[in-house]
């Protein structure tokens, strides 16, 4: 047995036998070095291995402590999202699943299909199942409280909840979100800097994050003195591709209306539908109409033309959500609520024409 393994085995046996209890400080490095006649590096390597096992944690300047492990023993973490197998969700799910699996947990995947009743049914089922934690992208219709009452019941029962990609205004849940208002402002500013003065906006009117994207864009345009025509502001109802959504977008092209030079879509989904309708009406993108969207999904990267889109750090958000939920499971005695706000960047591609310079001189990036 290597020297560090001797120290590691000794400490692990003390923890597993209950001789070192959760919250108790481990012997100091000096004590362990003297007892086992090993170097400081060997002691630190032993401690690092125990940290990986989630048996101890090191607090800088204080020492190393035994940590409390999950109490329920179910080793299950529920995850609820709109979809699992398409759009940005596979990247979120994969990152989250890899993280919880490393700690021996199983991720229970569920879809709400952006339906509050379906989401409620899923949550009630997970409550009966007895999960250790819950990660959810909540159905969050503008002006409605959704299923926040059930999420509050999870928290009250000691089951930590992390909201991913959306949050309930006025409710105290741990959340990881993008600064949607700033993202919307950034999209409008990007078009403005490229000479676009007539800008339209297509957004989901019943999903709060997308409403915030719209408000951010409008806020910037108001600041620079631009006004969006009423017919260029299209609020669609829904979260998934549908004939109804196609119909609402189609209305922008109907009649002899004046067209904007650029359109902001609040998701790549909507932008893809818009591009389809533009082609049907003989409108070329970006030669006649520029387009920018949000989420940087596969639709954006592989569409034609390639879509300029604000990035969605899906893998990072999924991994961070898993780490936060595990930390709260291991430390139920710490009543901590956090709100992580992420800024996003624009992935500049082919769908926006620079009106301030000839098209051939505009830059392209992957």
N, C-alpha and C positions, 0 to 999 in steps of 0.2 A: 504494500500500500504506500502511495506517495505521501509525503509529509503533510501536504494540505488536506489530503483525503482523511488522514487520521483525525485532524481537528474537525473537519466537516462531519465525519461520522459521529464523533463525540457529541457535538452540539445538536445534531439531528436527533440522536437518541434521547437527549435530555428534553428536547421539545416534544417529541412524540410520546414520551412517557409521562409528560405533565410536570416534570421537575423544573422546567422553565415554562412559565405560563404566558399567554398572550399579554402584551404590554410590558413584560419584564425585560430589563436591560441585560444583555449578554455580558459575560466577562470581558474585560478590556483586552486590547491587543497585547499589552505588556504582560497581563496575567496568562494569556494563552501561550505567548512566546516562552515564558518561563516554565509553564507546566509541561509543554510538549517539546521544549528545546528545539524550536523551529524559528525560522526567520519571520520578519514582519510581512514579507511578500507571501509566504505560505499561509499565514493567518488571513491576510486580505483575500487571497484566492479562495480559501475555504468559505469565508463570509460571502463572497460574490456568488459562489455556487448555491448557497442557501437562499440568497436573494432571488436567484433565478427560479428556485423551487417555491417561492412565495412563502417561505417559512420565517424569514426575517426581513427587516428593512433598516438601512443605515440612514441616520439623520446627521447631517453635517454639523460638526462641532459639539454634538451631544453624545452619540454612541450608536450601537446597534441594538435593535429591539425585536423580540418575538412578536409576530403579528397574528391577528385572529383570522382564522380561516372560515369559509362559509359554514353556516349553521344548519341549513336545511338538508344538505346532502343530496339534493336532486341533481345538482350540476347542470341545470338547464337555464338558458337565457333565451327569452322570447324576442323575436324581431318582427316588426310589422312595417311593411312599406306598401306603396301603391301597387308596384309590380316587382317581380323578382328577376325575370329572365330577359328584360329588355330595357332600352334607354340607358340611363346612368346607374340603374340599380344593381346590375351584376357586379360592377366595380365596388360599390359600397358593401354589398353582401360578402363578396370574396375576402376583402380586407378585414371585415369584422369577424368572419368565420375563422380565418387563419389565426387571429389574435386570441380568440376565446379557446380555440382548440389547443393551443400551446399550454393552457392552464387546465386542460382536462374537461372543459365545459362543452356542452352540445348546444348548437344554435338551432332553435325552432323557428323556421321561416313561415311567414304568413303574408297574404296579400289582402289589401283592403279595396283595391280598384277604385280608390278615391270615392268611396261610398261610406258615409258615416254609420249607417246601420250595419253594414258588413264589418266595419272596423269594430263596432261595439260587440258584435257577436264573437269576433276573434278574441277580443280582450277578455270577455267573460269566460271563454273556453280556456285561455291561458291561466286565468285566475284559479280555475278548478284544477288545472294540471299541476299547479304548485311550482312556479318558476322562481329562480334566484334573482333575476333582474330582467328589465325590459328596455329594449331600444326601439324607438318608433318614429317614423315619419308621419306625423298626425294629419288626418283630414282636417283642414283648417280653413273653413269657408269664412269669408269676410263677414264680420258682424255676428258670428255664432260661436258658442263656447265648445261645440263638438263634444268629445268624450273626456273632457278634462276631469269630470267627476270620478270616473273609474280610475283614471291615472292617479288622482289624489288618494283613492282607496288603496291602490298598490303601495304608494309611499307610506301611508298610515300603517300598513301591515308589515312594513320593513322591507318591502321589495323596491329597490331603487329603480328609477325611471330616467332615461336620457332621451330628450327630444332631439331628433336629427333633421336638420334642414328646414325647420319651422319651429315656432314657439307660440304659446298662448299669451297674448298681451294681458298683463295683470296677474298672471299665475306664476307661482314660484317653483318651476321645474328646472332641473339641470338641462342645458341646451347647447347645441353646437349649430351655429347658423352662419350664413354668409350675410354681409352687410348689403342687403338687397337694394336699399335706397341709393347707396353709394355706387353700386353696380349699374343701376339704371342711369344715374347721372353720368357715369363714365362712358356708357354706350352712346348717349346723346352728344357728349363732348367730343367723342371720337369722330362722329359724323360731321359735327360742326367744324372741326379742325380741317376736315377734308372738303370744305366748301359747300356742304349741304345746308340749305336754309328751309326747305320744305320737307318736313319730316313727319311721317305717320307712325302710329304705335298700335300694335296688336298684342293683346294681353288676355290672360284668363281672369275674368272679373269675379270669379267665386273662389279664388285661391289667394290668400293674403300675401305670401311672398311675391307673387307675380304682380299683385296690385302695388306693392312697394316698389318694384322695378319700374312700373309705369310712372308712379309718383316721382321717383328720382329723376327720370328722364324729363318729365314735365317741369320739374323744379329748375333744372338746368336751362331748358328752353325759355322759361319765363324770365330767368335771370339775365339772359342775353337779349331779351326783347323779342323773341320769336313766339309765334302763336300757332298751335296745331289746330287745323280746321276740324270741325266736329265730325265730318265724314271720314277723316283720316284717323280717328280715334275709335278703334274697334274692340269692344269688350266681348270676348267669346265666353261661353259657359261650358266648362268641362276641363278635364285633365288629359284625356286620351283622344286619339284620332277618331273622328266620327264623321258621318255624312253631315250632321248638323254643323259641326265646326267648319267643314269645307264650305257649307252654304254661307256661313257668316263671313268667311274670308272672301268668298266669291262676290259678295255685295260690294266690296271695295272697288272691284273692276267694272261694276255694272253702269250702264248709261254712258253719258258723255262727261263724267266728272273729271275735274282736273286731278292729276296724279301727283303725289309727292315725288321727290327725287330719291328718297331713302325711307326705309321702314325699319323700325325696331320691333322684333318679335320677342315675347317674354320667355320663349323656350325654343330649342332647336326643332322640337316636334311641330310647333306652329309655323316656324320658318320653312320647314320641309313642305308642309301643306301649301304655304304661300307660294313657294317656288313652283309647285305643280300647277296652281291656278294661273300664275304669271305666264308659264309656258303655253297653257291652253288659250290665253288671250294674246299670244304673240309678243309678249313683253320680255325683253332680254335682260338678264341679270349678269353683270352689273352695268352693262352699257346704257340701259335706259332706266334702271331702277336698282339702287343699292339695298343691301340687306344685312342686318346684324342681329344676332340672337344671344341666347344664354345657355350655358351648361356644357358646351364643348363635348358633346356626345359623339358617338361614331357617325351619326347622321351628318354632323358638321365636318368631320374629317374626310368623309368619303362621298359627300354629295357632289354634284356638278352644277355650277361651280362650287368649289370648296367654300364652306360657310365661315365667315368671321364670327366668332362667338366668345363670350366671356367664360373663362375657365371655371369648371366645377371640380374642386379637389376631392373627388369621390373617395379614392383610396385612403387619403389622409383622414378624411372625416369618419370613414368606417372604422379605421384602426383606432382613432382617438376615442370614438364612442365606446368601443370595446374596452379600452384601457380604463376609461373613467368608470364604466359599470363594474369592472373587476375590482378596481380600487375601492369603490363604495361597498361591494360585497364583502371584501376582506376587512373593511373598517366600518362596520355598522354603527359603532359608537361615535363616529365623527359626523355630525349633522351639517354637512357642507352642500351648498348649492352653487353651481358655477354656470357662467354664461360665456361661451367662447364665440367670439365674432371674428370671422375670417374675411379679409379683403381679397378680391379676385382681380385677375388681369385679363386683358383682351388678347385672344389668339387671332392675329391678323392674317386673313387668307385672301380669297379671290372675289368675294361677293360685294365688296365695297369699292366703288370707283372714286378716285381722288379728283374732284372737280377743280381743284386748285392747280393741277398740273396735268399734262398729257397722260393718258392711261398707261403708256409704255414706261413711264418713269416711276410709277407707284411701286412700292416695295412689296415683296411677298415673303411670307414666312410660313413654315410648315404647321 
